[in-house]
Amino acid sequence: MPTEQHNKLRRKNARKTDAKATLGALLKMSYSNFPLVLSGVHPLIAPLIMFRLKRRGFSNCRVEVTGTGLIVYADR
């Protein structure tokens, strides 16, 4: 497969992030049920989510990046 066609295919299948979902994860996130599945959230937000969880007293915090968004794990 030529390189140009391969690059176009990769860009087409790349992860889609949504600005509205990212802001919602930061501002309106509920910390009651874990694991949280945050679809469409940009992976660069993961450290901010971890910081907020630690500040609220959660332990064993972990954020996994998947093809559709983030999965957040934490214990109280």
Secondary structure, DSSP 8 states (H G I E B T S, - for coil): --HHHHHHHHHHTS----HHHHHHHHHS---SSSSEEEET--GGGHHHHHHHHHHTT-EEEEEEE-SSEEEEEEE-
